[in-house]
Amino acid sequence: MSFRDFTDIVGPIVLPIKGKRYTLPTLTIEQGIHLHKVMNPDTDESMTDPEFYAFLLGDAFDEMTADAVSPEVIARAAFVALADWQSGRPAAELIWEQGIDPKALQAAVEVAEALTSKATAEAAKTPSPEPTNTTKYRKK
């Protein structure tokens, strides 16, 4: 038995939106490692929502933005790409068709907010170094 090229089996994700087809990029190993760091609450890596969408959607994000695709659809497309990377194509297809369970999304938001407030509280406890004055004056 001969193996087919992997891209023939899986291929890129192509999302149809309002009659146009947007092709999502396949994450590289380096991008996957960076995304893992961003999603790990024990690291300082972070992204804003637009950075996150652009990271996952690549040029499709710019195209969607230029085509005035709604933010909800752009977010769903980004979560499709994320699900494909994390859990595989069946999970990505499910999210595209059904969206994200609002209860699961709310739970994720609450966890993120708890982590953010914990980090903020820890940062507030960390004392700032005292300012130093390196200029010395001599008494006459």
Residue pairs with C-beta under 8 A, 6 or more apart in sequence:
10 89
12 23
12 24
12 25
12 26
13 23
13 24
13 80
13 81
13 84
13 89
13 92
14 21
14 22
14 23
14 24
15 21
15 22
15 24
15 60
15 77
15 80
15 96
16 22
17 64
17 67
17 69
17 73
17 77
18 67
18 69
20 63
20 67
22 57
22 60
22 63
22 64
22 77
23 60
24 56
24 57
24 58
24 60
24 77
24 80
24 81
24 84
25 57
25 58
25 59
25 60
27 35
27 56
27 81
27 85
31 55
32 85
34 45
34 55
35 55
35 56
35 82
35 85
37 43
37 45
38 45
38 46
38 47
38 52
41 115
47 55
49 75
52 78
53 61
53 74
53 75
53 77
53 78
54 61
54 62
56 78
56 81
56 82
56 85
57 64
57 74
57 77
57 78
57 81
60 77
61 74
61 78
64 73
64 74
64 77
65 74
76 95
76 96
76 99
76 100
77 96
79 95
79 100
80 92
80 95
80 96
81 92
83 91
83 92
83 94
83 95
84 91
84 92
